Amino acid sequence: MTHTLNQPGESAKSAAFRGDLQGLRALAVLLVMCYHIWFSKVSGGVDIFLMLSAFFLTSSIARRIARGKRPPLITGWLHRFSRLIPQAAVVIISVVVATWIVLPSTRWLELMDQSTASLFYTQNWYLANHQVDYYAFNTSSASPLQHFWSLSVQGQIFILWPIVLAVSALIWKLFFSRFNFAWVAGTFFGAIFIGSLAFSINITANNQQVAYFHTGARLWEFALGSLLALALPWLSTLPEKIRRITGWTGMFTIIVSGAVLDVQGQFPGFMALIPTVAAALIIAAPETRAWANPSGVLSLKPLVKLGDLSYGMYLWHWPMLVFYLEIAHKEKASFLAGALLIAAAITASWITTKFIEKPVIAWQNNFSFPRWMPNTGLKIISQVAVVGIGMGVASLAVTAWENNVEHRRAMAATQTVMDNPGATATDDWDPSPAALTLPLATELENEWQTPGNPCAGSNNPKDERIMFCEQGGNFDGSPDLVMLGDSHMQHWSSAAAAAMEESGRSWVLVFHPGCRYGSDADRDEAECADFQDAAEEYVANLAPKMVLTTASKTVAAPDEYLRSPGEQETMVDHYAEAIQPFLDAGSQVIAMRDTPRYTYSIPECVDSNPSHLEACDGSAHEALAQINPVQEFLAEHDYGSQVVSLDMTGLLCPDGVCKAVIGNVSTYLDDSHLSKTFVLSAKRQFADAFKEATGWQ
């Protein structure tokens, strides 16, 4: 058993080679592919991969130690990575090229980072550190390199495990040589198993998104494989009938567990014991190739052949699926499309195995210098060369991609306001065909608006439930304006702040993402309820001259009753009760209408349709109510001039068309938030509308 899981198969198989374990690899990867492609979930097959990789690795090194040889460290690392990297590099380069051509540039920066993380076996930590959050872009769009997380964990174990075995061997020789080496190594791996499993159960219960990618939460799966490798000689002495029954039980469990268990939501805690223990039962089953044994099925030639291709199949299937769904504009593959994707992944794996992996292995084995040069350490030199060339070529592809982005940034920096006037564009403005639309799709993370500086002095909220507070302008007592709400208030803040500061006034921005002030519906989130309570008291105590809030609420898509988004626009529930403390404090309340929302990302649409920007526009009739809900609300309440309406719909949706691009500037930074570049271009229009609504000069 000289193979490591997900390590390319070698043509020469030792006498200890078990074809049924190659078949088990094939079964695992087929389950992974089927569940990814057709069910959009995980199957537990990856956990089997991880466990098997440690089983093969430990078996190989333990036999070497038992023969009195030193466990390989540097040579072992080079041996494994010189076989893993060539195919991985080809896939990463292919993903870089395909992303450049197919995916919108809104996703480029993330995938540049992921390309490097995948190449250097840190992708799992990248994904763990970039959890889905309110301000994350494209969190619903899968990365074509996301599946490299498991290969990264595996690569880290390939570095760590030989060290653990080497330390075990040293302690064994120094203190416990009279015992079997398996007992000493088993003690180490047993401790790792118990500690990691306990950690995995705890972190899965508290932060499953991080746990799924955390190496520490996966160590026990590798430890289980190592314990199995060390215990297999003893397990093989158990009655064949018992091992046969448990082997078939394991086979059945592996096939059905992904369908009946919440694998994705509860992994890798104790639930991951199910597929990994099931795989262990198969490995411990009788090796005889008979139909009565699981090995009879798993040793079938087609499965063994697929086992040889399993590494490439895993590498190729995920990016093929992601790019297919992007090109076909689908959320899920049909049965036929999925079958073709599986066939394509098998074909691609066969090509890269035959024309990349095997020639590289053959070159390493036959590498030699001219006769007049010393041939010492040829194997190591060839392996270092393979690792260096593979990583170097893939890094060059990523660097070329990054240089393209930098070139676009440099071009954008040379553009003038005449190239991107935004909201100030006149009717006779003639756009330059060469001018790039701003903001660049690769710069959207800089388009969130947090003007000014953190609140300080008397404006500094003492209540920890208020996490986001900014201020600006000239303070002389209470602020002139407080902007209060969620991100839909935040995305007007640059224009409002500019209007205040240009008039020598002061302002404060208090917001909480995803928490509409006055909305009882949003209070289901404890953090939002806490913010609303704290913000109400904070703003009332400040007693500003004016309080600007978002008073209506828009949606992006039809509801279950097929009502259009416009028919669903409504006032924030309990808005009247929410603003009453401010009115009691003598503040004027500006009730602002919400902005339209889209079911798609505006920058991505603009990026994909540079010659047909109208394809990205929306209809004000569809997106917004025919009558502004704020106006209806004010007609029902006798507030006089203490509560007024502010509606910027005419700016965003001239002549009833909600424009994706105005004056060569993208109006939105995603599907519902305005871009800072556009809002700043519209600060004059905002100031005019604000003064007209409030009567403020």
N, C-alpha and C positions, 0 to 999 in steps of 0.2 A: 504494500500500500504506500507507494511513493508519491502519490498525488496529493496535492492540497486542493481543497474545494475552490472553485472559481480560478484555479490555476490551470493554464493550458495543459491538456493531456500530452504525454510523451508517447512516441511511437513504440518504444520498447517497454513492455510491461513485465514486471518481475513476477516470480512464481507466486508471490503473495497477493498479486493483483486480484481484486474481486470485481467481476463484471457487474454483479448485482448492485454494488454501490455506485457504479457509473449510472446504472439505470435509476437508482434512487435520486441521483443528482438531476437526471433528465425529468423524472416525475416532479421534483420540487420546482424546477424552472418552468415546466409546463403549467403547473398550478399558479405560479406567480404571474405568468403571462396571461392566462385565461382570466384570473381574477382582476388583474389590472385592466385588461382590454374590455371585458364584457360587464364586469360588476363594479368597477371603480372602487375596489377595496383590496385589502391584502389577505393572503391565504395562510400565512405561517410558513410558506416555502422558504423565505429568506432566513428565518430562524433555523431551519434545517440546514441551509447552506453554512451558516455561521458555526453551528455545532459540528457539522461534518468537517469543516476546514481544520478545526482544532483536533479532531479525531485523527485525520490523516497526518497532520504535522507532528502531533505527539507520538503517534505510532512509529513514524520514521526516525525521529530523534531518540526516542526511548530504546529502540533496537540498537541504534548506534552506540548509545551509552552502555547498554548491556554487553556489547562486544568489546568494551574497554576503550572505545574511541571518544575523543572529545566532542561535545556537542558543537556543531558549526554555528558561528555567530555571523561574522561579516560574510563569509562564503555562503552561508545559508540565506542571509538576506538578499545577497546579489542573485543567488540562484532563483529565488521566488520572484523578486521584482523584475528581473530581466525577462521573465516569462509573462508577467502580468501587464507590464507597461506598454509593449508594442500595440496590442489590440486596443487597450484603453486610450492610448494616444490617438490612434486612428479614429475612434469614435468621437473623442473630444474635438479633434480637428473638423470632423464632418459636422458636428453640432455647431461649431463656430461658424462655418461657412453657411450652413442651412439657416441659422439664426440671422445672420447678416442679410440673407436674401428673403427669408419668409416672415420672420417675426418683426413686429413693430419695434422701432428704436426705443420705445418706452421701457423695454425689457432688456436692453443691451447691457447696461452697467451691471445689473444684477447677475446676468449670465457671464459677463467677463470675470467677475469675482468667483462665481461658481466654477468656471472653467479652471481657474488656477487652484481653487480648493479641491476640485476633483482630481486634478493631476498630482497634487501633493498629499493626497489622502487625508484631507481635513474637511471634506464636504459635510460630514455629519455634524461637526462643530459649527460650521457656517449655518446650517439649517437650524440647529438648536439655538444659536444666538440671534437668529432673525425670525423669531416667532411672528405669527400673524398678529398685527396690532392695527389700531384704527387708522394710522397714517401709512401703513404699508401699501405699496402699489402691486396690483396684479396678484393679490394673494389667492384669488380663485383660479388663476391660470397656472397650471403645473409647469415646472421647469423641466426642460428636456434632459437635464443632468441631475435631477433630484435623486434618481436611483443610485447614484454613486455614493450615497451615504453608507450603504452596507459594505461596499468595497473599501471605503475609507476606514470603517471600524475594523474590517478584516485585515487591512494593511497595517493598522496600528497593532493588532494582535500578532501579526507575523513578525513584528519587531520585538514585542514584549515577551511572547511565549518562549522563544529560544533562551532568553535571559533567565526566565523562571526555571526552565529545565536545566540550564547550566548551573544555577545556584543550587538546585536540588541535587544535581550530580556531585557538586563540590561537598555539600553537607553529608551526602551519602558516603562518599569516599573517606571523609575525615572522621565521621562519628558512627555511622550506621552501616558499614560495608558488609556486616554479617547478615543484614536483612536484604530482602529483595528491593531493588531500586523503586519498584512500583509503589511500595508502601511510603517511601519518603516523598516522592513526587506527588502521590495521591493525597498526602497530608497538605501539601501546598495548594493543590488544586481544589481540595475539599474546603479549605479556608476561604479561597477566592469564591467558590460556588456559594457558600453560605452568606458571606458578606455582601457579595454583589446581588444575590437574589433578594436579600432583605432591603438593600438600597433600591433595587428596581421596583419592588412592591410599594415602597414608600413614595418614591418620586413619581411613579405612575399614578398613584392616587392623588397626588398634589399638583403635578404639572406634567400631564401626559404628553404634551407637545414636545417638551424638552426630553422627557424620558425616552421617547421613541428613538431619538438620535444619539442619546448619551452613551458613550463607550462604557462607562461604569455600570450602567443598567443592563449591558449586554455581556459583560465579562462572564457571568455565570453560564451562559449558553456555551461559550468556548470551554469553560471549566468542565461542563458536563461532557462535552466531546472528549476532553483529555482523560477524565475519569473513566469513561467508557473504554478508551483505547488501552488504559492501564489494566482495567479489570476484565477485558475480553477473554484472555486465556482462562481465567477462572469461570467466567460465564459460559464458555464453550463446553464446560464439563457438566452443565446442567442437562437434564433429560431433553432429548431432541423434541419429544412431543410437546412439552411445555413451551420450549422456545419457538416451535412452529406455530402454536396457537397464539402466543403473544405477538409473534411476528405478523401474522395476518391481522390481528387486532390493531397493531400499529399502522399497517397499510391502510386499513379502513378508516382509522382515525385521521390520518393525514389527508385523505381524499375529502372527507366530509367536514372536517373541523372548520375550515374557512367559511363554509356555507351556514353552519348552525351557531357559530360563536361570533361575538362582537370582537373580532380579532383586531380591527383597526382602533377601536375605542379603548381597549383595555390592555393592549400590549405595551411594553414587553414584560409586565409584572408576572404574577404567578400563572396567568393564562398562557404564556409562551411555553410553559412546561408541557402543555398538551402536544403540540407538534414535535417538540424536541425529544420528549420521552418516547413518543410514538416512533420517531426515526431510530432512537436507540434500540427499541425492541426489534426493529427490522434488522439492524446491524448485528444484534446478538442472536438472531434466528439462524437455523442451520444454513451453512454455505452451499450445500449440495444443490446442484442445479436440477431440481425436480419440480414437477408441477404441484406437488404437495407443499412445497416451501415457497415463501415469497420470492426467494432468489430465482425460482423458475420463471416467474413473470418478469422480474426486474433484469434478468440476464438476457432477455430477448434482444436479438441483434439490433433492431431499430432503436430500442431504448439505450443500449450501450453506445451506439453511434451518436445519438443525441446527447448522451452524457459527455462525450468527447467535445461536443460543440456548446455545452451548457454555458460556459463562461461568456462566449460571444453572443449567445442567444439572450442572456440577461443584459449584456451591454447594449445591444441593438434595439430590443423590443420597445423600451420606454421612449427614447427619442422618436422612433418611428411613429408611435402612437400619438405623441404630443404634436408632432408636425402634421400628421394626417388630420387630427381634429381641428387644428388651426386652419389648414388649407380648405378643408371641407366645411368649415363653419358649423361643426357639430359638437355636441357635448358628450356623445357616447358613440362608439363604433357599433355598427350592425353586426349580425352574425357573420355575414359574408365578408364584410370589410375586416372584421377581427380575424377571421381565418386567413385572409390574405396577408394581414400584418404578421401573423405568426409564421406563415410560410416565408415571408420576406425576411423576417429576423433570422430564421434558420438558414436561409440562403446567404444572407450577409455574413453570418457567423462562419459558414463553410468557406466563404471566399477569404475572409480575414484569417481564418485558421490555416487554410491551405497556402495562401500567398503571402501572409505576414508572419504568423506565429511559427509555423514549421520551418520556413527558410531561415528565420532568425535563430531558432534553436540549432539548426544544422550549421549555420555559420559560426555560432559559438563553439560547437563541438569540433569544428574543423579549422578554426582560426589558427593561423601560424605566421611567424615572421620569416623574412628571407633567411637563408642558411647562415649568413654571416652575422646575424643578430641573435642574442641570447633569447631562448624561448621560455624563460622562467615566468610562471604566473600567467600563462596565456589565457586560461579559463577566466580568471578574475579580470584581466584586461578586457576581454571580449564582453563580459557581463557589464562592466562599468561603461563600456562604449555603448551597449544597447540601452542601458538606463539613461545615460546622458543624451544620446541622440533622440530617443523617444520623447523625453521630457523637453529637450531643447526645441525640437521641431514643433511640438504642440504649443510651447511657450511663444515661439515666433508667430504662430497663427493668431494667438491672443494679442500679442503686441501689435501686429498689423491692424487688427480690429480696433485696438485702443488708439492707434495713431489716426485712424480714419475719424474717430469721434473727436479727437483733439483738433483735427483739421477743421471739422464743422464748427467747433467752438471758436476757433480763431476767425473763421469767416463771419460768424455771427457777431463777434466782438467789433468787427469793422463796419457793421451796418449802422446807419444813422436813423434818426426818428422819421425821416422821409421814407425809409424802407419798411418801418414797422410803426406807423402812427397809432394803431389800435383804435380806441374810441374817438380819437381826434381826427380821424381820416375824413376829409371833405368829399363832397360828391364828385369833384373833378380830379381826385387823387388817382394817379396812374402807378400801380405797383410795378416794381422791377421784377421781371421774370426770374432773375438770378437770386433775388433776396430770399433768405430762409425764413420760414414762419417761426416766430418766437412765441413762447419759450421753446427751445429745443426739447424734443421728447426725452432726451437723455438728462435734462436738467430739472425735471419736474419736482424733485424732492426739495429744491430751493424755492418753490413757488408757494409754500405755505406761508401765511402772513402772521408774523408776530412783531409788529412795529414797536418802537420805543425800547424801554428798559424794564426790568423786573420792578414790581411795585415796592416802594420804599417809604419810610417815614410813616405819616398818619394813614397813607394809602395801603400800607403793607397789611394784608389780612392776617390776623392772629390765629384764625381758625384753620387747622390743618386740612379740613375738608375742601378748602379752596386751593387747588394745586396750580392753576394757571392764572396769573395776574400780571398785566403789563401797564405801563403808564408813560405819558409824554406831555410835552407842552409846558406852559408857564403856570405854576400853581400859586394861587393866592386864596387860600381857604379851600372850600370844597371844589371838586373837579367840575368843570363845565359839562362834561359828557361822560357817562359810563355806558360802555357797550357790554351787554350781558346776554349770554346764551351759549350756543354750541358752535360747531365749526362753520355753520351757515351764517353766524354773526361774525365769526373770526374772518371769513373770507371777504368781508367788506371793510375790515379794520384799517387797512392801509389808506384807503380813500378817506374814511372818516377821520383818521388821525391827521392826515395831511390837511384836511379842511379846518380842523381845530387849530393846528399849529400855525398855519398861514394867517390865521386871524388873531394870533397871540393868546389862544385859549388852551385849556388843559383837558386831558382825557384819561380814562382808565378802561382797560379791556379785561373783563372777567369772563372766562369761558371754561367749558368742560366738553371735550369731544363726545359726540353722540348723546348729549343730554340737553334737550330742548327745554328752556326755562318755562315753567308753568305747565308742563305736560305731565299729567298723572300716569300716562302710559309709559313714559320713560322712567318713572320712579320705581318700576319693578327691579331695576338695577340699584342695589343698595348704595353704590358709590354716587349714582346720579341723584338719588333722593337726598343723600347727605349734602351734595353740592347745592341743590336747590334751596334747602333749608338754610345753609350757611350763607349763600349768596344773597338771599332775601334780606337777612339781618344785616349783612355787610353793606349792601348798597343803601338800604334804608338809613343806616347810621351815617353814611357818607353824605346823604342828602344832596346829591348833585343837582345842577340846574336841569339837566336832561338825562333820560335813560333810554337807550336805543335797544330794542329787543326784536327778535324775529317772531312775528305774531301768527303767521299762518304756517301750514305744514303741507309740503308737496310730496308726491310719491313718483316712482319711475315707471311702474308697469300697471296694467289692468289688474283688478282684483278677482276673486273667485266668482263674483257676480258679473264679470266682464265690464265693470265700470271703468271708463278711461281714467288716466291719471288726473286729468282736469276735473272730472266729476268727483274725484276723491279729495281734492284740495279742500282743506278746512281750517278753521281757527284752532289754535292750540287749546286743548281742553283745559279748563280752569284758568284761562288767561286773565279773566277779570279779577279773580281772587289773588292771582300771583302778583299783579301790578298794584293792587290797592295799597300795600305798605309804602310804595314809592310816592303815590299820589298823596297819601297822608303826610309824607315828609316834605311835600311841596314841590316835588320834581315833576317836570313835564315828561310824559312817556311817548316815545315815537314807536309806533307799531309798524314794523316793516314787513312787507310781503316776502314770502320765501321765493327762492329762485327755482327755475325748472330743473328737473332731474332727468337723466337719460338712462337707458338700459345698457349703454355701451360707453366705452372710454372715448371721449372726444379727441384727445391727442393721438390715440391709436388709430382712430378712424381717419383723422387728418393725415397721419403718416402713411396710411395705406391708400389714400385717395388724393394725392397732391394735385391732380389735374381736375378733380371733380369734388371740390369741397362742399358743394351743395348737398352731396350724398350724406353728409354728416349733420346737416341742419335738422332742427325739429320744428314742430308746429305748436305755437302758443295755444291754439284752440284745443289741441290734444293734451298739452302738458299742464295747463292752468285753467282754473274755473272761469267761466264767462264773466262772472262778477267777482271782483276782489273780495274775499271773505272778510278782510279787515274793514272795508267800507260797510258791509252789512252789519258787522259787529258794532261799529261806531254809531250806525243808524239806530241800533237797539239800545244804546246806552247814552245817557246825557252827561258826557264828560266835558263838553265845550272844547276849548282849546288846550285842555290839560292832557288829552290823549289825541294824537294826530296820526295820520297814515303816511307811510313812505313807500312808494312803489317804483322800482327801477326796471320793471318789465320792458318799458319802451326802449331802454338802452340795449338790453340783451336780445329782445325780439322785435326789431323794427318791422313794421308792416305785417305783424303776426308770424314772422319767421324767426325762430330762435337760432341765431347764427353760431356756428361752430368757430368761425374765424371772422374777426372784424379788423380791418386795417392791417392785415397780415399778422395778426396776433391771435393766438388760440384763446378763446374766452374761458375755457375750463382747463383744469389740470387733471381731471379724471372724469367720472360720470356725473358728479353733482357739485363739485367745488370750483369756484372761480379761480383763475390764475392770478398771481400777484402782478404779473406784467400787464395784464389787461386792466385790472382794477386800478393800478397806478395811472394807466393811460386815461382812465375815466374819472380821475379825481375832480376835474372841473365840473363835469356833468353831475357827479354825486353831490358836490358842494351846492350847486344850483338847486337841485331837487331837495336837498336837506333844508336849505334856507327857505325855499318856497313852502315846504310842509310845516315848518316850525315857526316861521315868521322871525327867526333869529337873524341878526345882521352882524 
